Amino acid sequence: MSVSFSLPQSKSRKGEDRLTKILDATLELLSENGYADITLGQVARRVGIATGNLQYYFPSRDDLLRSALTIQLDGLKHQWSEVAKAHPTDPWARLFAMIDQDIALSRSPDRIALALEKWAYATRDAEANRLSKGWFDWIVDTHAKTIGELRPDLDEALRTQLATLVVSLLHGIWPFFGATKVRKPGLENFDAVLKQNVRNMITSFDPMRAGG
């Protein structure tokens, strides 16, 4: 059974600022120490408030983690939406800009640590699992819409399959990147190689050979 929860709200500016600090601190600690070691007291100390004050907004640890995950995923959607809006008439430029966005995140150790902890938590919490799956549904749909502009001859199912493949490629590249450069020698031009192969895959895809 799916768990239902709502993000806490505050009627004052001070309360909203405190909520933001609490959620930011939670995401920092997730990437630093992992979800298994996070406690309400630990987050409260990072923010500089009493644990009881934190529990006014987040009665339980799961309430806090789910809310932090929601805020972080909403932020990712906003980032990708802004990237897409920057290229309203050029679908290739839009697709490659979104790929660049993914590669940039793959070069951030903190972002990768946070992503791994989110997935670890999602395997143990139904609501976190729903939120994480919702993010991947959203990013696949976003790519599929762009692929539909590039290949209007493909039906929705095939566009979704291609989009899923693109997202799978992007989310499998992070082990090969460090904080500022690729870890493995010889991959310095990997960004361009990846985008060229994505272009080839989309333009040469034959739905008849795929059984479409």
Backbone as CSV, one residue per row, in Angstrom:
resi,resn,N_x,N_y,N_z,CA_x,CA_y,CA_z,C_x,C_y,C_z
1,MET,0.840,-1.195,0.000,0.000,0.000,0.000,0.873,1.241,0.000
2,SER,0.577,2.183,-0.870,1.357,3.406,-0.953,1.076,4.292,0.248
3,VAL,2.151,4.910,0.752,2.029,5.818,1.882,1.743,7.208,1.351
4,SER,0.871,7.943,2.024,0.538,9.291,1.606,1.044,10.287,2.639
5,PHE,1.661,11.356,2.192,2.114,12.381,3.111,2.076,13.717,2.393
6,SER,2.115,14.802,3.178,2.090,16.146,2.619,3.285,16.922,3.132
7,LEU,3.822,17.780,2.294,4.909,18.632,2.741,4.388,19.611,3.792
8,PRO,5.159,19.847,4.837,4.717,20.806,5.853,4.685,22.218,5.295
9,GLN,3.823,23.026,5.848,3.681,24.414,5.428,3.873,25.320,6.637
10,SER,4.304,26.544,6.372,4.429,27.528,7.436,3.789,28.821,6.979
11,LYS,3.122,29.511,7.909,2.425,30.750,7.571,3.337,31.974,7.696
12,SER,4.534,31.794,8.230,5.440,32.926,8.416,6.694,32.777,7.582
13,ARG,7.331,33.902,7.265,8.573,33.882,6.504,9.676,33.177,7.302
14,LYS,9.695,33.423,8.615,10.686,32.777,9.462,10.513,31.264,9.430
15,GLY,9.266,30.825,9.484,9.008,29.391,9.433,9.419,28.774,8.106
16,GLU,9.154,29.470,7.005,9.545,28.983,5.680,11.060,28.899,5.564
17,ASP,11.753,29.905,6.101,13.220,29.882,6.075,13.755,28.700,6.880
18,ARG,13.117,28.427,8.018,13.561,27.296,8.838,13.319,25.974,8.117
19,LEU,12.174,25.846,7.464,11.892,24.636,6.695,12.954,24.413,5.625
20,THR,13.309,25.475,4.917,14.323,25.373,3.871,15.657,24.923,4.446
21,LYS,16.055,25.488,5.578,17.323,25.106,6.204,17.298,23.649,6.653
22,ILE,16.176,23.216,7.181,16.057,21.825,7.639,16.197,20.858,6.463
23,LEU,15.503,21.148,5.363,15.545,20.245,4.206,16.913,20.278,3.535
24,ASP,17.531,21.461,3.455,18.878,21.553,2.894,19.865,20.752,3.736
25,ALA,19.757,20.873,5.055,20.657,20.135,5.942,20.456,18.629,5.795
26,THR,19.220,18.214,5.631,18.926,16.784,5.457,19.578,16.241,4.189
27,LEU,19.484,16.994,3.098,20.093,16.551,1.839,21.619,16.528,1.952
28,GLU,22.182,17.492,2.661,23.635,17.491,2.872,24.076,16.245,3.642
29,LEU,23.338,15.936,4.703,23.701,14.780,5.517,23.463,13.466,4.776
30,LEU,22.456,13.443,3.907,22.231,12.255,3.082,23.447,11.954,2.224
31,SER,23.992,12.987,1.587,25.138,12.784,0.701,26.421,12.525,1.488
32,GLU,26.504,13.068,2.699,27.723,12.914,3.502,27.776,11.578,4.231
33,ASN,26.662,11.193,4.859,26.680,10.042,5.765,25.771,8.898,5.365
34,GLY,24.828,9.135,4.439,23.897,8.089,4.051,22.624,8.134,4.865
35,TYR,21.540,7.641,4.286,20.229,7.735,4.924,20.147,6.906,6.200
36,ALA,20.881,5.805,6.263,20.767,4.905,7.416,21.243,5.549,8.706
37,ASP,22.148,6.529,8.604,22.723,7.136,9.808,22.076,8.453,10.185
38,ILE,21.127,8.941,9.394,20.500,10.232,9.699,19.525,10.101,10.867
39,THR,19.625,11.036,11.796,18.668,11.117,12.893,18.096,12.530,12.934
40,LEU,16.958,12.681,13.577,16.368,14.003,13.719,17.294,14.916,14.524
41,GLY,17.932,14.368,15.540,18.842,15.159,16.351,20.036,15.655,15.559
42,GLN,20.535,14.804,14.669,21.670,15.170,13.833,21.317,16.340,12.922
43,VAL,20.142,16.285,12.314,19.697,17.366,11.432,19.462,18.639,12.244
44,ALA,18.847,18.493,13.404,18.577,19.659,14.253,19.876,20.359,14.639
45,ARG,20.897,19.595,14.973,22.188,20.196,15.328,22.800,20.916,14.143
46,ARG,22.653,20.349,12.949,23.214,20.995,11.758,22.530,22.352,11.512
47,VAL,21.231,22.403,11.764,20.469,23.638,11.552,20.653,24.615,12.711
48,GLY,20.933,24.080,13.915,21.085,24.929,15.075,19.788,25.153,15.825
49,ILE,18.915,24.131,15.840,17.649,24.227,16.556,17.491,23.001,17.441
50,ALA,16.517,23.049,18.347,16.232,21.896,19.191,15.507,20.821,18.393
51,THR,15.709,19.567,18.781,15.043,18.463,18.091,13.526,18.619,18.154
52,GLY,13.026,19.109,19.278,11.586,19.316,19.406,11.053,20.327,18.407
53,ASN,11.837,21.357,18.118,11.424,22.344,17.121,11.379,21.724,15.725
54,LEU,12.330,20.848,15.444,12.329,20.162,14.150,11.104,19.259,14.028
55,GLN,10.753,18.594,15.125,9.611,17.676,15.094,8.278,18.407,14.956
56,TYR,8.268,19.701,15.192,7.057,20.479,14.938,6.691,20.403,13.460
57,TYR,7.726,20.383,12.607,7.508,20.301,11.165,7.526,18.853,10.668
58,PHE,8.403,18.044,11.244,8.597,16.659,10.790,8.545,15.729,12.004
59,PRO,7.370,15.187,12.302,7.227,14.344,13.498,8.119,13.113,13.497
60,SER,8.419,12.581,12.310,9.228,11.364,12.250,10.365,11.528,11.247
61,ARG,11.306,10.626,11.358,12.448,10.605,10.452,11.990,10.384,9.008
62,ASP,11.019,9.501,8.804,10.525,9.244,7.460,9.831,10.475,6.874
63,ASP,9.090,11.207,7.709,8.478,12.447,7.222,9.555,13.392,6.688
64,LEU,10.647,13.485,7.412,11.745,14.372,7.015,12.405,13.899,5.732
65,LEU,12.731,12.621,5.655,13.420,12.094,4.473,12.542,12.177,3.228
66,ARG,11.265,11.857,3.365,10.366,11.939,2.216,10.220,13.375,1.724
67,SER,10.128,14.305,2.655,9.991,15.715,2.274,11.251,16.214,1.585
68,ALA,12.421,15.843,2.110,13.678,16.247,1.488,13.790,15.683,0.080
69,LEU,13.377,14.435,-0.078,13.406,13.798,-1.394,12.463,14.505,-2.361
70,THR,11.279,14.874,-1.892,10.322,15.584,-2.732,10.884,16.912,-3.218
71,ILE,11.454,17.672,-2.302,12.019,18.976,-2.648,13.168,18.822,-3.637
72,GLN,14.021,17.829,-3.417,15.168,17.649,-4.298,14.743,17.245,-5.706
73,LEU,13.767,16.361,-5.802,13.296,15.930,-7.120,12.542,17.055,-7.826
74,ASP,11.790,17.856,-7.081,11.141,19.021,-7.695,12.178,19.984,-8.242
75,GLY,13.296,20.113,-7.534,14.374,20.975,-8.015,14.983,20.454,-9.300
76,LEU,15.155,19.135,-9.385,15.686,18.545,-10.612,14.743,18.788,-11.791
77,LYS,13.440,18.616,-11.559,12.463,18.860,-12.626,12.523,20.305,-13.094
78,HIS,12.684,21.219,-12.159,12.772,22.637,-12.526,14.023,22.886,-13.370
79,GLN,15.153,22.302,-12.972,16.389,22.480,-13.736,16.233,21.973,-15.161
80,TRP,15.698,20.767,-15.304,15.538,20.193,-16.644,14.517,20.984,-17.467
81,SER,13.477,21.466,-16.825,12.471,22.265,-17.533,13.080,23.554,-18.066
82,GLU,13.935,24.190,-17.272,14.583,25.424,-17.709,15.523,25.149,-18.877
83,VAL,16.230,24.035,-18.821,17.106,23.650,-19.937,16.291,23.449,-21.207
84,ALA,15.167,22.758,-21.091,14.323,22.506,-22.257,13.738,23.800,-22.815
85,LYS,13.321,24.705,-21.942,12.730,25.965,-22.393,13.720,26.830,-23.159
86,ALA,15.017,26.627,-22.908,16.040,27.438,-23.576,16.170,27.100,-25.059
87,HIS,15.586,25.978,-25.490,15.691,25.551,-26.890,14.309,25.142,-27.399
88,PRO,13.379,26.077,-27.490,11.995,25.729,-27.834,11.799,25.241,-29.264
89,THR,12.685,25.660,-30.179,12.472,25.333,-31.594,13.515,24.385,-32.170
90,ASP,14.497,24.009,-31.385,15.577,23.138,-31.877,15.641,21.890,-31.005
91,PRO,14.963,20.822,-31.382,14.925,19.628,-30.526,16.283,18.967,-30.308
92,TRP,17.173,19.021,-31.310,18.508,18.441,-31.095,19.261,19.226,-30.037
93,ALA,19.217,20.552,-30.130,19.887,21.375,-29.124,19.295,21.131,-27.747
94,ARG,17.983,20.953,-27.689,17.315,20.697,-26.422,17.757,19.352,-25.845
95,LEU,17.778,18.323,-26.689,18.173,17.000,-26.225,19.610,17.006,-25.723
96,PHE,20.508,17.632,-26.480,21.913,17.651,-26.082,22.137,18.506,-24.843
97,ALA,21.347,19.550,-24.667,21.453,20.362,-23.450,21.032,19.544,-22.235
98,MET,20.001,18.722,-22.389,19.579,17.867,-21.288,20.630,16.795,-20.995
99,ILE,21.281,16.296,-22.041,22.361,15.335,-21.842,23.517,15.996,-21.094
100,ASP,23.859,17.231,-21.499,24.921,17.958,-20.799,24.578,18.147,-19.325
101,GLN,23.301,18.381,-19.042,22.860,18.538,-17.661,23.100,17.258,-16.872
102,ASP,22.788,16.129,-17.462,23.007,14.856,-16.792,24.495,14.597,-16.580
103,ILE,25.307,14.892,-17.590,26.747,14.664,-17.471,27.333,15.546,-16.374
104,ALA,26.867,16.789,-16.290,27.356,17.696,-15.250,27.075,17.133,-13.855
105,LEU,25.880,16.575,-13.667,25.554,15.973,-12.379,26.413,14.745,-12.114
106,SER,26.747,14.006,-13.173,27.580,12.814,-13.019,29.006,13.164,-12.612
107,ARG,29.401,14.409,-12.824,30.739,14.853,-12.429,30.774,15.380,-10.993
108,SER,29.626,15.375,-10.327,29.562,15.886,-8.960,29.495,14.731,-7.972
109,PRO,30.557,14.496,-7.196,30.525,13.399,-6.222,29.383,13.532,-5.225
110,ASP,29.078,14.761,-4.796,27.986,14.955,-3.840,26.646,14.551,-4.440
111,ARG,26.405,14.928,-5.708,25.148,14.577,-6.362,25.022,13.070,-6.544
112,ILE,26.127,12.420,-6.908,26.088,10.974,-7.096,25.859,10.267,-5.762
113,ALA,26.525,10.731,-4.706,26.319,10.138,-3.386,24.864,10.284,-2.959
114,LEU,24.279,11.462,-3.220,22.887,11.695,-2.866,21.962,10.788,-3.668
115,ALA,22.240,10.633,-4.962,21.409,9.777,-5.811,21.441,8.329,-5.324
116,LEU,22.605,7.840,-4.965,22.714,6.462,-4.488,21.970,6.265,-3.170
117,GLU,22.047,7.269,-2.294,21.339,7.164,-1.020,19.823,7.225,-1.215
118,LYS,19.380,8.042,-2.161,17.946,8.101,-2.451,17.430,6.750,-2.902
119,TRP,18.178,6.091,-3.782,17.729,4.791,-4.265,17.776,3.746,-3.167
120,ALA,18.789,3.831,-2.300,18.853,2.893,-1.184,17.644,3.077,-0.272
121,TYR,17.285,4.322,-0.005,16.121,4.589,0.840,14.837,4.149,0.145
122,ALA,14.777,4.346,-1.171,13.573,3.996,-1.932,13.292,2.494,-1.908
123,THR,14.309,1.672,-1.703,14.092,0.230,-1.637,13.443,-0.184,-0.315
124,ARG,13.410,0.756,0.645,12.898,0.425,1.977,11.684,1.248,2.384
125,ASP,11.294,2.192,1.554,10.166,3.048,1.902,9.266,3.195,0.686
126,ALA,7.986,2.861,0.838,7.057,2.845,-0.295,6.885,4.235,-0.908
127,GLU,6.800,5.258,-0.077,6.595,6.599,-0.616,7.843,7.108,-1.328
128,ALA,9.006,6.833,-0.780,10.247,7.213,-1.441,10.384,6.499,-2.783
129,ASN,9.954,5.242,-2.821,9.984,4.484,-4.070,9.061,5.104,-5.108
130,ARG,7.868,5.526,-4.667,6.919,6.159,-5.579,7.485,7.476,-6.118
131,LEU,8.107,8.255,-5.253,8.683,9.536,-5.665,9.820,9.339,-6.667
132,SER,10.685,8.375,-6.397,11.819,8.117,-7.292,11.351,7.611,-8.654
133,LYS,10.373,6.712,-8.653,9.833,6.226,-9.924,9.150,7.355,-10.687
134,GLY,8.487,8.244,-9.940,7.851,9.389,-10.581,8.843,10.283,-11.276
135,TRP,10.019,10.441,-10.673,11.069,11.246,-11.312,11.509,10.607,-12.634
136,PHE,11.761,9.316,-12.633,12.212,8.663,-13.855,11.111,8.635,-14.911
137,ASP,9.867,8.487,-14.498,8.765,8.589,-15.461,8.767,9.973,-16.112
138,TRP,8.987,10.987,-15.300,8.971,12.367,-15.804,10.118,12.623,-16.774
139,ILE,11.330,12.207,-16.419,12.481,12.496,-17.282,12.410,11.685,-18.576
140,VAL,11.902,10.445,-18.501,11.715,9.653,-19.722,10.674,10.319,-20.622
141,ASP,9.568,10.757,-20.047,8.528,11.431,-20.835,9.061,12.710,-21.471
142,THR,9.915,13.429,-20.748,10.497,14.662,-21.283,11.373,14.364,-22.489
143,HIS,12.203,13.343,-22.392,13.037,12.940,-23.529,12.179,12.401,-24.673
144,ALA,11.147,11.640,-24.334,10.293,11.060,-25.375,9.592,12.156,-26.180
145,LYS,9.192,13.222,-25.521,8.543,14.327,-26.227,9.494,14.949,-27.239
146,THR,10.738,15.136,-26.854,11.731,15.696,-27.778,12.028,14.730,-28.909
147,ILE,12.158,13.446,-28.585,12.397,12.446,-29.634,11.226,12.417,-30.602
148,GLY,10.011,12.653,-30.111,8.850,12.696,-30.988,8.946,13.816,-32.024
149,GLU,9.587,14.927,-31.653,9.795,16.008,-32.624,10.845,15.620,-33.656
150,LEU,11.819,14.843,-33.231,12.876,14.414,-34.143,12.436,13.266,-35.038
151,ARG,11.587,12.392,-34.498,11.104,11.222,-35.241,9.583,11.136,-35.127
152,PRO,8.861,12.031,-35.812,7.397,12.000,-35.743,6.789,10.740,-36.331
153,ASP,7.601,9.952,-37.059,7.095,8.709,-37.638,6.960,7.602,-36.604
154,LEU,7.541,7.776,-35.427,7.504,6.742,-34.404,6.280,6.909,-33.517
155,ASP,5.693,5.790,-33.122,4.548,5.889,-32.214,5.033,6.137,-30.789
156,GLU,4.096,6.365,-29.892,4.439,6.751,-28.523,5.264,5.681,-27.812
157,ALA,4.924,4.415,-28.049,5.638,3.337,-27.379,7.107,3.302,-27.795
158,LEU,7.375,3.480,-29.089,8.753,3.446,-29.572,9.530,4.677,-29.101
159,ARG,8.879,5.822,-29.052,9.546,7.023,-28.535,9.933,6.814,-27.073
160,THR,9.030,6.202,-26.325,9.299,5.943,-24.915,10.443,4.957,-24.746
161,GLN,10.503,3.950,-25.609,11.594,2.981,-25.530,12.934,3.639,-25.829
162,LEU,12.982,4.482,-26.853,14.228,5.188,-27.162,14.617,6.131,-26.027
163,ALA,13.633,6.833,-25.493,13.906,7.756,-24.387,14.434,7.005,-23.166
164,THR,13.858,5.836,-22.894,14.316,5.027,-21.769,15.748,4.582,-21.978
165,LEU,16.099,4.245,-23.209,17.468,3.842,-23.515,18.438,5.003,-23.304
166,VAL,18.048,6.206,-23.747,18.898,7.387,-23.557,19.117,7.643,-22.067
167,VAL,18.044,7.621,-21.291,18.158,7.858,-19.846,19.002,6.776,-19.190
168,SER,18.846,5.545,-19.633,19.643,4.446,-19.081,21.130,4.662,-19.344
169,LEU,21.457,5.111,-20.544,22.861,5.406,-20.874,23.409,6.500,-19.969
170,LEU,22.628,7.555,-19.800,23.091,8.689,-19.013,23.276,8.337,-17.547
171,HIS,22.388,7.517,-17.013,22.489,7.190,-15.599,23.441,6.030,-15.344
172,GLY,24.077,5.544,-16.398,25.086,4.509,-16.215,26.503,5.007,-16.421
173,ILE,26.673,6.329,-16.642,28.009,6.844,-16.956,28.758,7.369,-15.740
174,TRP,28.051,7.567,-14.600,28.695,8.258,-13.484,29.961,7.591,-12.954
175,PRO,30.124,6.251,-13.011,31.368,5.697,-12.468,32.612,6.137,-13.229
176,PHE,32.441,6.649,-14.439,33.588,7.002,-15.267,33.992,8.467,-15.137
177,PHE,33.311,9.204,-14.252,33.605,10.612,-14.071,34.039,10.895,-12.642
178,GLY,34.990,11.811,-12.505,35.380,12.291,-11.194,34.743,13.649,-10.971
179,ALA,35.271,14.402,-10.000,34.690,15.701,-9.667,34.846,16.686,-10.814
180,THR,35.984,16.666,-11.499,36.229,17.639,-12.569,36.685,17.005,-13.872
181,LYS,36.991,15.722,-13.877,37.465,15.095,-15.105,37.126,13.616,-15.083
182,VAL,37.188,12.995,-16.256,36.902,11.568,-16.314,37.985,10.803,-15.566
183,ARG,37.585,9.700,-14.950,38.531,8.925,-14.159,39.443,8.073,-15.034
184,LYS,38.891,7.576,-16.119,39.654,6.652,-16.955,40.317,7.414,-18.098
185,PRO,41.634,7.290,-18.281,42.312,7.971,-19.390,41.731,7.542,-20.731
186,GLY,41.669,8.485,-21.644,41.155,8.192,-22.970,39.700,8.544,-23.156
187,LEU,39.032,9.014,-22.096,37.616,9.360,-22.188,37.386,10.872,-22.184
188,GLU,38.445,11.631,-22.469,38.340,13.084,-22.390,37.297,13.651,-23.343
189,ASN,37.051,12.985,-24.447,36.082,13.470,-25.439,34.762,12.706,-25.355
190,PHE,34.518,12.122,-24.199,33.371,11.232,-24.060,32.039,11.956,-24.269
191,ASP,31.933,13.214,-23.842,30.689,13.963,-24.004,30.250,13.970,-25.464
192,ALA,31.181,14.320,-26.346,30.864,14.410,-27.770,30.554,13.037,-28.353
193,VAL,31.300,12.023,-27.926,31.062,10.661,-28.417,29.675,10.181,-28.001
194,LEU,29.302,10.443,-26.766,27.997,10.031,-26.274,26.886,10.687,-27.081
195,LYS,26.976,11.994,-27.281,25.917,12.705,-28.007,25.850,12.269,-29.469
196,GLN,27.001,11.986,-30.070,26.986,11.520,-31.454,26.311,10.163,-31.576
197,ASN,26.558,9.295,-30.606,25.932,7.977,-30.643,24.432,8.053,-30.366
198,VAL,24.022,8.974,-29.513,22.595,9.181,-29.291,21.936,9.676,-30.569
199,ARG,22.601,10.612,-31.262,22.068,11.117,-32.539,21.935,9.977,-33.545
200,ASN,22.976,9.167,-33.664,22.937,8.048,-34.613,21.831,7.063,-34.262
201,MET,21.677,6.786,-32.984,20.671,5.821,-32.541,19.264,6.298,-32.894
202,ILE,18.996,7.574,-32.666,17.666,8.113,-32.919,17.376,8.232,-34.404
203,THR,18.345,8.738,-35.173,18.106,8.972,-36.590,18.053,7.670,-37.387
204,SER,18.812,6.663,-36.976,18.881,5.410,-37.745,17.941,4.333,-37.242
205,PHE,17.213,4.607,-36.157,16.347,3.587,-35.597,15.270,3.181,-36.605
206,ASP,15.165,1.868,-36.842,14.216,1.320,-37.815,13.120,0.570,-37.060
207,PRO,11.913,1.132,-37.007,10.836,0.474,-36.252,10.436,-0.873,-36.837
208,MET,10.636,-1.073,-38.123,10.299,-2.346,-38.729,11.215,-3.465,-38.218
209,ARG,12.493,-3.163,-38.118,13.442,-4.166,-37.618,13.248,-4.416,-36.134
210,ALA,12.671,-3.427,-35.447,12.434,-3.585,-34.013,11.084,-4.253,-33.755
211,GLY,10.371,-4.573,-34.804,9.084,-5.214,-34.643,7.954,-4.232,-34.454
212,GLY,8.229,-2.914,-34.766,7.195,-1.900,-34.584,6.254,-1.849,-35.744
